[in-house]
Amino acid sequence: MKLNYVKTSPSQNMTILITDYIDSKDYIKVANSVMRYESLYAEQVGFVVPPKHNDSCVGICMAGGEFCGNALLSAAAYSRYKGICLDENFFVSSSGSKDALKCKINVLDLHRFKVFGQVPNPLDILPMDIKVDNNIISGNLVVMNGISHFITDYAVRKEEFDKIMNQLINSVESSALGIIPFKSIDETNFEINPYVFVKNTGSRYFERACGSGSLSLGIHLNNFMGIKQARVHQSGGIIDVEISDKNYISTEVTIISEGSVYI
């Protein structure tokens, strides 16, 4: 199978967009193949699909049907890069969201964009304690459509991530799960180290940047500290979060390459 793709970098959260139509039953096979080191090597794969909303210019679907913030931003950048939509403001349809999501593009150069994207409101926020060895790790589970993130200010050690994730897998019904340990830099700047598991592909990654994880931290900070805007620092860059009646994330997205890949 030969498929066309575009590879993007939203704050180094390397994302492959498969731009040819394929049957959804093949999403997992394709995603697992192209993410490999010997293929295109990325942290996640999204599939460009016809938009499900009349006012959207493009659609993006993840293999697990989850919402992915950086895939949304990448799809918006792809839409402008390919000339699908030349407006500054437009809508994108995304898996994990019943509504079309508003996006805004600032063009930095021919293949680099500052992208703002609306993010669906969370379905729930639940307090959660997880026991790892002799430690009780307290936090909150931010539940979104298809993905849930465990937010904690506990300094998770490297060897503890999989132990926490295994407990989340056994106790939380979600297509994808994230562990988002955070620490405060100052009143509006925070640092995270996102670790994400996708059930359908079985992948576990320390992501260079996580859009939905950044948003989930923003929801947590707004609920418990009244913070409406935050800069979320991660190893790949900064994702800005704005919490209000409608929530937004933004970061710089670079088109890295495009071409064909063999499955």
Rosetta blueprint (number, residue, H / E / L):
1 M L
2 K E
3 L E
4 N E
5 Y E
6 V E
7 K E
8 T E
9 S E
10 P E
11 S L
12 Q L
13 N L
14 M L
15 T E
16 I E
17 L E
18 I E
19 T L
20 D L
21 Y L
22 I L
23 D L
24 S H
25 K H
26 D H
27 Y H
28 I H
29 K H
30 V H
31 A H
32 N H
33 S H
34 V H
35 M L
36 R L
37 Y L
38 E L
39 S L
40 L L
41 Y L
42 A L
43 E L
44 Q E
45 V E
46 G E
47 F E
48 V E
49 V E
50 P L
51 P L
52 K L
53 H L
54 N L
55 D L
56 S E
57 C E
58 V E
59 G E
60 I E
61 C E
62 M E
63 A L
64 G L
65 G L
66 E L
67 F L
68 C L
69 G H
70 N H
71 A H
72 L H
73 L H
74 S H
75 A H
76 A H
77 A H
78 Y H
79 S H
80 R H
81 Y H
82 K L
83 G L
84 I L
85 C L
86 L L
87 D L
88 E L
89 N E
90 F E
91 F E
92 V E
93 S E
94 S E
95 S L
96 G L
97 S L
98 K L
99 D L
100 A L
101 L E
102 K E
103 C E
104 K E
105 I E
106 N E
107 V E
108 L E
109 D E
110 L L
111 H L
112 R E
113 F E
114 K E
115 V E
116 F E
117 G E
118 Q E
119 V E
120 P L
121 N L
122 P L
123 L L
124 D E
125 I E
126 L E
127 P E
128 M E
129 D E
130 I E
131 K E
132 V E
133 D L
134 N L
135 N E
136 I E
137 I E
138 S E
139 G E
140 N E
141 L E
142 V E
143 V E
144 M L
145 N L
146 G L
147 I E
148 S E
149 H E
150 F E
151 I E
152 T E
153 D L
154 Y L
155 A L
156 V L
157 R L
158 K H
159 E H
160 E H
161 F H
162 D H
163 K H
164 I H
165 M H
166 N H
167 Q H
168 L H
169 I H
170 N H
171 S H
172 V L
173 E L
174 S L
175 S L
176 A E
177 L E
178 G E
179 I E
180 I E
181 P E
182 F E
183 K E
184 S E
185 I L
186 D L
187 E L
188 T L
189 N E
190 F E
191 E E
192 I E
193 N L
194 P L
195 Y E
196 V E
197 F E
198 V E
199 K L
200 N L
201 T L
202 G L
203 S E
204 R E
205 Y E
206 F E
207 E L
208 R L
209 A L
210 C L
211 G H
212 S H
213 G H
214 S H
215 L H
216 S H
217 L H
218 G H
219 I H
220 H H
221 L H
222 N H
223 N H
224 F H
225 M H
226 G L
227 I L
228 K L
229 Q E
230 A E
231 R E
232 V E
233 H E
234 Q E
235 S L
236 G L
237 G E
238 I E
239 I E
240 D E
241 V E
242 E E
243 I L
244 S L
245 D L
246 K L
247 N E
248 Y E
249 I E
250 S E
251 T E
252 E E
253 V E
254 T E
255 I E
256 I E
257 S E
258 E E
259 G E
260 S E
261 V E
262 Y E
263 I L
